[in-house]
Amino acid sequence: MRFSDFKPVSLDDRDLFLRHYRQYPQVHSDNTFANMVCWNHYADYRFYEAEGTIILSSTINGVTSFRPPIGPRNPDLVAEVIDLAVREGGPSPLLVLDPGSEAWIRELYPDLPLHADRDYFDYIYRTEDLAGLHGRDYATIRRQVNRFGREHAYTVEEITRENIDEVWEFLVIWCEWRDCDSVPILAYEKDAILFAVNHFLDIGLMGWIVRIEGTIGAISVVGPVNEDMAVVHFEKALPETYQGIYQVITTGTAAALLNRYRYINRECDMGVPGLRESKTRYRPAYMVEVHHATRDDLEACRR
């Protein structure tokens, strides 16, 4: 196995990933096709097909990491991935993004330390919790949503061909407000979300708008993770103009997904304190953990 044999993930690969993930469902947002194709300009996602499996890699700022094979359990193939990771990867060249693979790697290599990356744990919520906001835990959020409803006449509507151009225009305004181009990660996010909107139907995305008196104040862009779970890839609003609107788009999106998905993945917090506080406030049902192995430990386990 050579890294030069890995191919960039592109829009043309959607059907391949849909078929494969239908047979081998994913749980972490980073492995979803939509995430990879939208963020490819930042993380250079690549894949390699081997013996009925798909092996993923990503390269950020010149540092490459690999994932265990997605597909039939094949210990020899894992050993090949580890060899490749040691040769081509960065200081932490093996990422494990699901509990099944974690358990399997620990079984194959009981002496290999796997280090938890808390900043990249995905937050998973029950859809009914976010849609209903029932109980004491959601009292503050519920008050914010109710206050917004008293102060604004608003609707929640699905993103369609007819309003997608308005979504684009809203995102341009949002990026100007956030000054996206002056902050590197926001500039990457701007490109990612505009790519998502530009290829909305090709990627297989869905989304919702909060409209106040005809004007878009918030949007969400959502995709499937598996049959039981959707992921909110992007959620943008103008909170300085409409206080409480983030809470409204969150619960409005959940209400729209209520009869389709049991869980909603709202991705990780990247270690940002404000994001962690916000995501924790919504009371996740559980987390999808991320672990990594260092190159030194991988080299040691090969001996």
Beta strands, then each sheet from edge to edge (+ up, - down):
strand 1: 7-8
strand 2: 46-50
strand 3: 53-60
strand 4: 63-66
strand 5: 94-96
strand 6: 115-116
strand 7: 122-126
strand 8: 154-158
strand 9: 206-212
strand 10: 215-226
strand 11: 229-237
strand 12: 263-265
strand 13: 286-288
strand 14: 291-293
sheet 1: 1+ 2- 3+ 4-
sheet 2: 5+ 14- 6+
sheet 3: 8+ 9- 10+ 11- 12- 7+ 13-
end
